[in-house]
């Protein structure tokens, strides 16, 4: 049997990040958050969860920060097999509606995250390297979805964001920290010119009416 080590490593990063993400969501949004679906791929992760409204930019930023803090804390990832009753005593999270056998595998990441899981994971949260949320949106009533990337893809996404900001600053002919002010200024200018044009059109229409009369 031959295992693609690079592919497996990327899957491990995204899977472990999913555990940290779920714990961070419960910490930021509340303990009502439950997993409603999940997909772990080499190029990213998708996590569906129960929540009653769209997350604010501040909430998304806080969740992302919490996950990256756990990555930076270099928490050891430990697995152990125990009875289901003993696992519940540890406070391990289980999937709602999932059927478990007499023995289960518990995956813990420091004291931050403890879940029942049979999948592959990193040995230490530092191995994830970085975590970046790409999007957050609704997929059904009371169900939201987060898509995110880790490791090298998180750095690539950050690099693309920096390049986009640089291109925007160049197009607007301002420095990076003046982009928002320049855009607001242009919006105000467009609004003023639009009103001015409307007034001119009205005046022209009145003049044509007078000439016709």
C-alpha positions as semicolon CSV with decimal commas, in nm:
position;residue;x (nm);y (nm);z (nm)
1;X;0,000;0,000;0,000
2;X;0,136;0,342;-0,098
3;X;0,015;0,655;0,078
4;X;0,046;1,001;-0,079
5;X;0,214;1,167;0,220
6;X;0,160;1,526;0,097
7;X;-0,210;1,467;0,038
8;X;-0,248;1,291;0,373
9;X;-0,065;1,572;0,552
10;X;-0,296;1,835;0,401
11;X;-0,604;1,634;0,500
12;X;-0,471;1,605;0,855
13;X;-0,425;1,982;0,880
14;X;-0,779;2,050;0,761
15;X;-0,932;1,782;0,981
16;X;-0,762;1,903;1,298
17;X;-0,851;2,262;1,209
18;X;-1,216;2,153;1,180
19;X;-1,209;2,037;1,544
20;X;-1,060;2,369;1,655
21;X;-1,313;2,557;1,441
22;X;-1,610;2,384;1,603
23;X;-1,483;2,464;1,951
24;X;-1,417;2,828;1,855
25;X;-1,768;2,861;1,706
26;X;-1,925;2,736;2,028
27;X;-1,707;2,977;2,226
28;X;-1,801;3,280;2,011
29;X;-2,161;3,203;1,911
30;X;-2,280;2,984;2,197
31;X;-2,312;2,623;2,306
32;X;-2,615;2,577;2,078
33;X;-2,378;2,534;1,781
34;X;-2,378;2,176;1,655
35;X;-2,207;2,017;1,357
36;X;-2,455;1,969;1,071
37;X;-2,212;1,841;0,808
38;X;-1,844;1,841;0,727
39;X;-1,606;1,779;0,439
40;X;-1,229;1,757;0,473
41;X;-1,021;1,776;0,155
42;X;-0,650;1,826;0,081
43;X;-0,725;2,177;-0,052
44;X;-0,955;2,294;0,227
45;X;-1,245;2,222;0,458
46;X;-1,617;2,282;0,473
47;X;-1,805;2,291;0,804
48;X;-2,183;2,315;0,838
49;X;-2,329;2,415;1,174
50;X;-2,652;2,516;1,341
51;X;-2,696;2,888;1,402
52;X;-2,990;3,124;1,367
53;X;-2,828;3,418;1,181
54;X;-2,537;3,522;0,961
55;X;-2,211;3,575;1,146
56;X;-2,088;3,932;1,171
57;X;-1,742;4,024;1,039
58;X;-1,632;4,067;1,401
59;X;-1,750;3,716;1,493
60;X;-1,575;3,563;1,191
61;X;-1,255;3,746;1,282
62;X;-1,278;3,631;1,644
63;X;-1,330;3,266;1,544
64;X;-1,037;3,283;1,304
65;X;-0,820;3,440;1,573
66;X;-0,912;3,175;1,831
67;X;-0,822;2,892;1,593
68;X;-0,489;3,053;1,504
69;X;-0,415;3,108;1,874
70;X;-0,458;2,734;1,936
71;X;-0,233;2,662;1,638
72;X;0,030;2,897;1,779
73;X;-0,001;2,739;2,123
74;X;0,141;2,415;1,979
75;X;-0,100;2,184;2,161
76;X;-0,021;1,813;2,145
77;X;-0,292;1,611;1,970
78;X;-0,359;1,290;2,160
79;X;-0,582;0,995;2,075
80;X;-0,711;0,727;2,308
81;X;-0,962;0,444;2,286
82;X;-1,206;0,404;2,575
83;X;-1,561;0,305;2,654
84;X;-1,836;0,536;2,536
85;X;-1,939;0,606;2,897
86;X;-1,582;0,701;2,994
87;X;-1,559;0,924;2,687
88;X;-1,873;1,111;2,793
89;X;-1,717;1,170;3,135
90;X;-1,423;1,348;2,968
91;X;-1,670;1,592;2,812
92;X;-1,586;1,476;2,461
93;X;-1,819;1,612;2,195
94;X;-2,016;1,359;1,992
95;X;-2,216;1,400;1,672
96;X;-2,587;1,438;1,741
97;X;-2,779;1,135;1,613
98;X;-2,462;0,933;1,545
99;X;-2,453;0,573;1,663
100;X;-2,141;0,472;1,856
101;X;-2,011;0,131;1,962
102;X;-1,905;0,024;2,308
103;X;-1,554;0,156;2,246
104;X;-1,478;0,494;2,088
105;X;-1,171;0,692;1,985
106;X;-1,124;1,025;2,159
107;X;-0,913;1,300;2,001
108;X;-0,797;1,583;2,228
109;X;-0,603;1,898;2,143
110;X;-0,459;2,028;2,465
111;X;-0,748;2,123;2,694
112;X;-0,922;2,320;2,419
113;X;-1,092;2,050;2,212
114;X;-1,201;1,695;2,289
115;X;-1,413;1,501;2,039
116;X;-1,507;1,150;1,941
117;X;-1,339;1,093;1,606
118;X;-1,195;0,811;1,399
119;X;-1,011;1,023;1,144
120;X;-0,650;1,117;1,081
121;X;-0,499;1,422;1,256
122;X;-0,178;1,617;1,300
123;X;0,050;1,530;1,592
124;X;0,057;1,890;1,717
125;X;-0,166;2,187;1,635
126;X;0,143;2,383;1,524
127;X;0,159;2,146;1,225
128;X;-0,154;2,319;1,086
129;X;0,062;2,633;1,048
130;X;-0,221;2,876;0,969
131;X;-0,601;2,894;0,934
132;X;-0,801;3,129;0,711
133;X;-1,179;3,151;0,664
134;X;-1,276;3,198;0,299
135;X;-1,653;3,239;0,337
136;X;-1,952;3,206;0,569
137;X;-2,307;3,175;0,434
138;X;-2,645;3,013;0,489
139;X;-2,741;2,685;0,321
140;X;-3,079;2,625;0,491
141;X;-3,296;2,767;0,766
142;X;-3,088;2,768;1,084
143;X;-2,785;2,613;0,912
144;X;-2,469;2,801;0,815
145;X;-2,157;2,694;0,625
146;X;-1,794;2,795;0,666
147;X;-1,528;2,721;0,406
148;X;-1,165;2,759;0,510
149;X;-0,806;2,670;0,423
150;X;-0,496;2,585;0,623
151;X;-0,119;2,561;0,585
152;X;0,033;2,681;0,260
153;X;-0,311;2,759;0,109
154;X;-0,383;2,998;0,395
155;X;-0,059;3,183;0,316
156;X;-0,148;3,184;-0,056
157;X;-0,487;3,335;0,025
158;X;-0,327;3,602;0,243
159;X;-0,078;3,678;-0,035
160;X;-0,360;3,711;-0,290
161;X;-0,542;3,949;-0,054
162;X;-0,229;4,165;-0,018
163;X;-0,184;4,177;-0,395
164;X;-0,550;4,272;-0,445
165;X;-0,519;4,552;-0,189
166;X;-0,201;4,672;-0,363
167;X;-0,373;4,674;-0,703
168;X;-0,669;4,864;-0,558
169;X;-0,440;5,124;-0,400
170;X;-0,256;5,168;-0,731
171;X;-0,582;5,207;-0,926
172;X;-0,709;5,465;-0,677
173;X;-0,367;5,637;-0,666
174;X;-0,356;5,635;-0,285
175;X;-0,168;5,448;-0,013
176;X;-0,313;5,126;0,129
177;X;-0,442;5,292;0,445
178;X;-0,628;5,553;0,238
179;X;-0,825;5,307;0,021
180;X;-1,150;5,319;0,222
181;X;-1,144;5,700;0,253
182;X;-1,085;5,732;-0,123
183;X;-1,372;5,496;-0,206
184;X;-1,607;5,686;0,027
185;X;-1,496;6,011;-0,137
186;X;-1,566;5,871;-0,484
187;X;-1,911;5,749;-0,374
188;X;-1,994;6,099;-0,247
189;X;-1,862;6,253;-0,570
190;X;-2,068;6,016;-0,787
191;X;-2,380;6,090;-0,582
192;X;-2,326;6,464;-0,621
193;X;-2,262;6,439;-0,997
194;X;-2,565;6,214;-1,044
195;X;-2,786;6,472;-0,872
196;X;-2,631;6,751;-1,077
197;X;-2,694;6,558;-1,400
198;X;-3,053;6,491;-1,297
199;X;-3,109;6,863;-1,233
200;X;-2,963;6,947;-1,576
201;X;-3,188;6,692;-1,747
202;X;-3,493;6,838;-1,572
203;X;-3,395;7,191;-1,675
204;X;-3,346;7,077;-2,038
205;X;-3,684;6,905;-2,037
206;X;-3,848;7,228;-1,911
207;X;-3,669;7,429;-2,181
208;X;-3,791;7,194;-2,456
209;X;-4,146;7,223;-2,322
210;X;-4,127;7,603;-2,331
211;X;-3,996;7,598;-2,690
212;X;-4,277;7,364;-2,795
213;X;-4,538;7,590;-2,641
